[in-house]
Amino acid sequence: MKRFKIGTKSRDEMIDITSQVQAYVDETAVQTGVCVVYIPHTTAGITINENADPDVQHDIIEHLDQIIPWRARYFQHAEGNSAAHIKASLFGSSVNVIIENGRLALGTWQSVFFCEFDGPRTRNFLVKILRDGE
């Protein structure tokens, strides 16, 4: 397993971490298996989505803010970041990606995105490789 640090720059953002994940797959020399990417935070999440047009990430963040506004009168959580907790729960804390021929088996336009919902912060994500046959 490998732990990565990531610095986020704004309250809400999606950061493409695919190259870091693939670099770790390369480092392990695993040819077939599964790669698990896990986010150990309650106000950040992870997703796989389009990487070709940055407007997709912008649209996701903008519409999440419309659905789950940052300051809602009905939130009771004392820290004031309930919206971030809800968004993180919707996205989830892990994704699994198949490894085939030493490469992440992502679609042509897919990337793995770290999703910040309560930044800016220094965050972590963990990557674990499961080789076929283990």
NUKOLMI-666792 format. One line per field, with one value per residue: x, y, z of N, C-alpha, C in turn; residue in one letter. Coordinates in nm, 3 decimals, m for minus. Atoms other than C-alpha are relative to their C-alpha. Layout:
<lumfis>
n_u: c(X/...) $
n_v: c(Y/...) $
n_w: c(Z/...) $
ca_u: c(X/...) $
ca_v: c(Y/...) $
ca_w: c(Z/...) $
c_u: c(X/...) $
c_v: c(Y/...) $
c_w: c(Z/...) $
kemi: c(a/...) $
</lumfis>
This chain:
<lumfis>
n_u: c(0.084/m0.075/0.075/m0.035/0.048/0.052/0.041/0.111/m0.012/0.127/0.096/0.048/m0.073/m0.026/m0.139/m0.032/m0.112/m0.024/m0.143/m0.064/0.043/m0.066/m0.142/m0.015/0.019/m0.128/m0.101/0.022/m0.015/0.115/0.054/0.145/0.049/0.094/m0.057/0.096/m0.039/0.083/m0.010/0.026/0.051/0.147/0.049/m0.056/0.045/m0.071/0.087/m0.056/0.084/m0.064/m0.122/m0.028/0.055/0.007/0.135/0.074/m0.026/0.064/0.144/0.029/m0.014/0.104/0.132/0.000/0.025/0.142/0.077/m0.043/m0.064/m0.098/0.065/0.145/0.053/0.041/m0.115/m0.022/m0.140/m0.059/m0.116/0.045/m0.038/0.089/0.009/m0.118/0.022/0.103/m0.060/m0.097/0.076/0.057/m0.106/m0.060/m0.138/m0.094/0.032/m0.081/m0.028/m0.067/m0.131/m0.017/m0.126/m0.074/0.064/0.137/0.094/0.098/0.048/m0.074/0.017/0.013/m0.108/0.033/m0.002/0.013/0.103/m0.008/0.126/m0.016/m0.138/m0.122/m0.061/m0.094/0.075/m0.068/0.075/m0.075/0.015/m0.038/0.006/0.028/m0.039/0.080/m0.051/m0.027) $
n_v: c(m0.117/m0.125/m0.120/m0.119/m0.130/m0.088/m0.130/m0.057/m0.145/m0.069/0.075/0.113/0.022/0.136/0.006/0.124/0.069/0.122/0.021/0.047/0.138/0.083/0.008/0.102/0.129/0.025/0.030/0.135/0.092/0.091/0.004/0.018/m0.007/m0.108/m0.113/m0.064/m0.134/m0.027/m0.134/0.012/m0.127/m0.004/m0.113/0.015/0.123/0.042/0.045/0.015/m0.076/m0.048/m0.080/m0.076/m0.135/m0.045/m0.049/0.107/m0.014/m0.126/0.021/0.088/m0.080/m0.102/0.060/0.048/m0.116/m0.035/0.104/0.002/m0.130/0.000/m0.050/0.027/m0.032/0.121/0.078/m0.010/0.030/m0.120/m0.049/m0.079/0.059/0.113/0.020/0.078/0.139/0.059/0.021/0.110/0.124/0.030/0.045/0.121/m0.011/0.083/0.055/0.114/m0.004/0.121/m0.016/0.096/m0.027/m0.101/m0.132/m0.016/0.026/m0.109/m0.033/m0.103/m0.135/0.011/m0.021/0.011/m0.135/m0.031/m0.103/m0.081/m0.069/m0.082/m0.048/0.073/0.083/0.105/0.125/0.125/0.111/0.125/0.090/0.139/0.083/0.141/0.080/0.119/0.117/m0.025) $
n_w: c(0.000/0.002/m0.040/0.076/m0.051/0.104/m0.050/0.074/0.006/m0.020/m0.082/0.081/0.124/0.043/0.043/0.070/m0.064/0.077/0.028/m0.122/m0.022/0.102/m0.035/m0.103/0.069/0.069/m0.103/m0.052/0.113/0.009/0.137/m0.009/m0.136/m0.031/m0.072/m0.089/m0.042/m0.118/m0.057/m0.144/m0.050/m0.001/0.080/0.134/0.062/0.120/0.108/0.134/0.090/0.123/m0.016/0.122/m0.004/m0.140/m0.032/m0.068/m0.143/m0.040/m0.006/m0.115/m0.123/m0.002/m0.024/m0.138/m0.086/0.010/m0.068/m0.140/m0.023/m0.109/m0.121/0.001/m0.133/m0.071/m0.046/m0.144/m0.032/m0.057/0.075/0.114/0.128/0.030/0.145/0.040/m0.044/0.087/0.133/m0.011/m0.011/0.132/0.090/m0.054/m0.045/0.076/0.132/0.044/0.144/0.048/0.063/0.109/0.071/m0.072/0.016/m0.053/0.108/0.006/0.132/0.072/m0.056/m0.145/m0.095/m0.142/m0.057/m0.142/m0.009/m0.122/m0.029/m0.120/0.007/0.036/m0.104/0.039/m0.010/0.035/0.057/m0.008/0.115/m0.028/0.120/m0.025/0.116/0.026/m0.067/m0.142) $
ca_u: c(0.000/0.115/m0.003/m0.006/m0.035/m0.237/m0.286/m0.620/m0.662/m1.031/m1.337/m1.468/m1.253/m1.188/m0.823/m0.716/m0.494/m0.481/m0.113/m0.011/m0.215/m0.077/0.278/0.226/0.090/0.407/0.621/0.463/0.497/0.157/0.023/m0.326/m0.528/m0.731/m0.627/m0.814/m0.797/m0.925/m0.989/m0.952/m1.146/m1.511/m1.532/m1.359/m1.452/m1.346/m1.500/m1.423/m1.545/m1.459/m1.111/m1.133/m1.341/m1.279/m1.630/m1.755/m1.584/m1.704/m2.062/m2.052/m1.930/m2.175/m2.476/m2.375/m2.371/m2.723/m2.851/m2.652/m2.587/m2.292/m2.500/m2.843/m3.061/m3.150/m2.793/m2.721/m2.355/m2.161/m1.853/m2.062/m1.944/m2.243/m2.262/m1.909/m2.000/m2.309/m2.121/m1.843/m2.102/m2.265/m1.933/m1.797/m1.455/m1.311/m1.301/m1.172/m1.002/m0.906/m0.541/m0.482/m0.141/0.007/m0.235/m0.544/m0.835/m1.006/m1.216/m1.080/m1.217/m1.204/m0.983/m0.977/m1.063/m0.995/m1.296/m1.241/m1.553/m1.406/m1.079/m0.829/m0.645/m0.360/m0.517/m0.415/m0.526/m0.419/m0.361/m0.354/m0.282/m0.434/m0.257/m0.458/m0.423/m0.377) $
ca_v: c(0.000/0.354/0.681/0.995/1.358/1.606/1.977/2.123/2.488/2.563/2.459/2.236/2.088/1.773/1.679/1.418/1.170/0.906/0.962/0.915/0.596/0.460/0.543/0.326/0.043/0.077/0.071/m0.255/m0.416/m0.583/m0.694/m0.809/m0.736/m0.465/m0.123/0.019/0.394/0.497/0.841/0.845/1.168/1.244/1.562/1.438/1.168/0.997/0.928/0.820/1.060/1.240/1.389/1.549/1.857/2.044/2.186/1.845/1.887/2.247/2.141/1.863/2.102/2.376/2.146/1.981/2.328/2.389/2.059/2.076/2.442/2.516/2.713/2.562/2.671/2.313/2.180/2.106/1.997/2.247/2.267/2.419/2.178/1.945/2.004/1.862/1.551/1.492/1.536/1.302/1.040/1.066/1.020/0.751/0.685/0.436/0.319/m0.004/m0.009/m0.327/m0.358/m0.528/m0.555/m0.329/m0.043/0.090/m0.033/0.305/0.412/0.654/0.964/0.840/0.954/0.900/1.223/1.318/1.529/1.803/1.937/2.123/2.278/2.406/2.138/1.891/1.553/1.191/0.910/0.547/0.304/m0.072/m0.316/m0.665/m0.902/m1.171/m1.492/m1.325) $
ca_w: c(0.000/m0.067/0.091/m0.121/m0.004/m0.200/m0.145/m0.238/m0.327/m0.289/m0.092/m0.372/m0.644/m0.840/m0.890/m1.145/m0.960/m1.235/m1.319/m0.955/m0.928/m1.257/m1.144/m0.838/m1.055/m1.266/m0.951/m0.835/m1.181/m1.136/m1.474/m1.374/m1.065/m0.899/m0.777/m0.479/m0.420/m0.077/0.074/0.457/0.509/0.593/0.384/0.067/m0.180/m0.498/m0.835/m1.189/m1.453/m1.777/m1.810/m2.156/m2.079/m1.750/m1.778/m1.661/m1.322/m1.303/m1.377/m1.117/m0.846/m0.942/m0.943/m0.617/m0.461/m0.590/m0.451/m0.126/m0.043/0.185/0.437/0.485/0.773/0.864/0.917/1.282/1.269/1.483/1.257/0.978/0.709/0.681/0.307/0.271/0.472/0.258/m0.071/0.047/0.140/m0.202/m0.382/m0.152/m0.008/m0.258/m0.617/m0.766/m1.105/m1.289/m1.390/m1.725/m1.895/m1.627/m1.701/m1.527/m1.737/m1.759/m2.054/m2.313/m2.140/m1.779/m1.493/m1.118/m0.935/m0.575/m0.474/m0.216/m0.045/0.256/0.143/0.105/0.299/0.289/0.227/0.176/m0.045/m0.023/m0.307/m0.263/m0.544/m0.533/m0.771/m0.941/m0.743/m0.404) $
c_u: c(0.089/m0.095/0.054/m0.053/m0.046/m0.043/m0.114/0.003/m0.129/m0.097/m0.048/0.084/0.016/0.138/0.025/0.125/0.041/0.148/0.074/m0.035/0.069/0.149/0.025/m0.022/0.129/0.108/m0.014/0.021/m0.112/m0.058/m0.152/m0.042/m0.102/0.075/m0.112/0.057/m0.099/0.030/m0.034/m0.047/m0.153/m0.057/0.067/m0.046/0.083/m0.102/0.082/m0.095/0.083/0.119/0.024/m0.043/m0.012/m0.135/m0.083/0.021/m0.065/m0.150/m0.040/0.003/m0.111/m0.137/m0.009/m0.030/m0.145/m0.086/0.028/0.074/0.090/m0.064/m0.151/m0.052/m0.033/0.118/0.022/0.145/0.074/0.118/m0.038/0.039/m0.084/m0.009/0.116/m0.016/m0.101/0.056/0.098/m0.071/m0.060/0.105/0.062/0.148/0.098/m0.054/0.094/0.018/0.075/0.134/0.012/0.124/0.077/m0.058/m0.136/m0.097/m0.113/m0.043/0.078/m0.005/m0.008/0.129/m0.053/0.017/m0.013/m0.096/0.005/m0.133/0.011/0.143/0.009/0.061/0.115/m0.072/0.090/m0.095/0.091/m0.030/0.050/m0.021/m0.024/0.033/m0.097/0.065/0.032/m0.127) $
c_v: c(0.124/0.115/0.119/0.123/0.082/0.130/0.053/0.151/0.076/m0.088/m0.125/m0.010/m0.148/m0.003/m0.137/m0.062/m0.126/m0.026/m0.049/m0.146/m0.094/m0.014/m0.105/m0.140/m0.037/m0.044/m0.143/m0.108/m0.103/0.009/m0.018/m0.001/0.111/0.105/0.065/0.136/0.042/0.140/m0.008/0.132/0.001/0.116/0.005/m0.134/m0.031/m0.046/m0.024/0.073/0.050/0.090/0.095/0.146/0.044/0.060/m0.106/0.012/0.127/m0.020/m0.088/0.081/0.103/m0.058/m0.064/0.114/0.045/m0.100/m0.001/0.131/m0.004/0.043/m0.023/0.017/m0.124/m0.087/0.024/m0.021/0.128/0.056/0.084/m0.056/m0.123/m0.028/m0.087/m0.146/m0.070/m0.031/m0.117/m0.135/m0.041/m0.056/m0.130/0.019/m0.089/m0.033/m0.117/0.012/m0.128/0.038/m0.111/0.041/0.117/0.141/0.000/m0.013/0.104/0.021/0.117/0.136/m0.001/0.032/m0.022/0.139/m0.003/0.118/0.068/0.073/0.092/0.056/0.150/m0.072/m0.082/m0.131/m0.118/m0.086/m0.121/m0.084/m0.136/m0.080/m0.146/m0.078/m0.115/m0.119/0.020/m0.007) $
c_w: c(0.000/0.035/m0.079/0.073/m0.118/0.066/m0.083/0.015/0.023/0.078/m0.073/m0.125/m0.027/m0.062/m0.063/0.062/m0.076/m0.022/0.123/0.028/m0.100/0.030/0.108/m0.058/m0.072/0.098/0.052/m0.105/m0.008/m0.142/m0.002/0.146/0.014/0.081/0.080/0.038/0.108/0.054/0.149/0.064/m0.009/m0.081/m0.137/m0.054/m0.123/m0.104/m0.126/m0.093/m0.117/0.029/m0.116/0.008/0.146/0.039/0.070/0.151/0.054/0.017/0.118/0.129/0.011/0.034/0.138/0.097/m0.005/0.078/0.150/0.029/0.124/0.132/m0.013/0.142/0.083/0.044/0.149/0.042/0.039/m0.080/m0.122/m0.136/m0.036/m0.149/m0.049/0.040/m0.090/m0.138/0.003/0.009/m0.133/m0.096/0.046/0.027/m0.077/m0.138/m0.025/m0.150/m0.035/m0.062/m0.105/m0.079/0.063/m0.005/0.069/m0.117/0.001/m0.145/m0.059/0.068/0.153/0.074/0.141/0.060/0.152/0.008/0.137/0.019/0.122/0.006/0.020/0.119/m0.060/0.028/m0.033/m0.083/0.000/m0.122/0.040/m0.127/0.044/m0.127/m0.021/0.068/0.147/0.080) $
kemi: c(m/k/r/f/k/i/g/t/k/s/r/d/e/m/i/d/i/t/s/q/v/q/a/y/v/d/e/t/a/v/q/t/g/v/c/v/v/y/i/p/h/t/t/a/g/i/t/i/n/e/n/a/d/p/d/v/q/h/d/i/i/e/h/l/d/q/i/i/p/w/r/a/r/y/f/q/h/a/e/g/n/s/a/a/h/i/k/a/s/l/f/g/s/s/v/n/v/i/i/e/n/g/r/l/a/l/g/t/w/q/s/v/f/f/c/e/f/d/g/p/r/t/r/n/f/l/v/k/i/l/r/d/g/e) $
</lumfis>
